[in-house]
Amino acid sequence: MTSTFPPPISEPDPSTFTCSSSLVGPCSGCQRNTHRYGSGGLPLCHWCMTTARENWDTGVRFNNTRTPAG
């Protein structure tokens, strides 16, 4: 398996290219700009999420805590 190193923190997460600038915020782990808010947002950037998932047990699943307004 080939590991890829993340670019400098000054480079945004690729998820920011597909979302509105109002949905961009700092990653909880490294403070890199990432798609953090709104539909599809996560508190961690791509690289921090990959590291976190490597440390999770195989039974752990992402749970969306957001519910539609209604």
N, C-alpha and C positions, 0 to 999 in steps of 0.2 A: 504494500500500500504506500502510495506517495503522499507525503504531507505537504501542504502548501501553507506558507506563512502569510498572515494577513498583511495588507499594505499598511503604511503609517496611519496613525489615528486621524490625521488631517484629511484622509480620503474617506468619503462617506460609504456606508454600506450600499451595495447595489439595489437594495429594496427602495431606496429613496428616489430612484429614477422613475419608478412606476406609481408614485403616490403624490398627492398634493403637498406643497410645502407646509401647510398647516398641520399635517399629520406626522411631521418629522420631529424627533426629539433625541436626547442622548441615550445611548445604550446604558443599561444598569451596570454592566460589567466594566466596559472600557471607555465610556463616554463618547464613542464615535457616533455621528449622526446616523440614525436608522429610522425606518418606518415603525414608529412606536405607538401611534394613536389611531383610533378608528378601526374599521373593518380590515382584518388581516394584519394589524399591528402586533408586535411582540416587544417585550421589554429588553430583549437581548438582540444584538446584531447577529448576522450570519455566523461569524467566527466564534463569538462567545456562546451562541446556541449550540454549535457543533461540539465545542469542548464540554458543555454541560451535558449534552446527550451521551457523550462517550462515558461519562461517569454515572449515568443512570442505569438501573437494572432494566432488563428487557421488558418487565411488566409495567413500567412507568409509561403513561400516555399523557399527552397534552390535553388539558381540560379547559375549554373556553368558558370563562365565567361571565361573559357578556350575554345578556338576553335582549332580544328585540324589544323596543319600546312598544307598549300596547296597552 
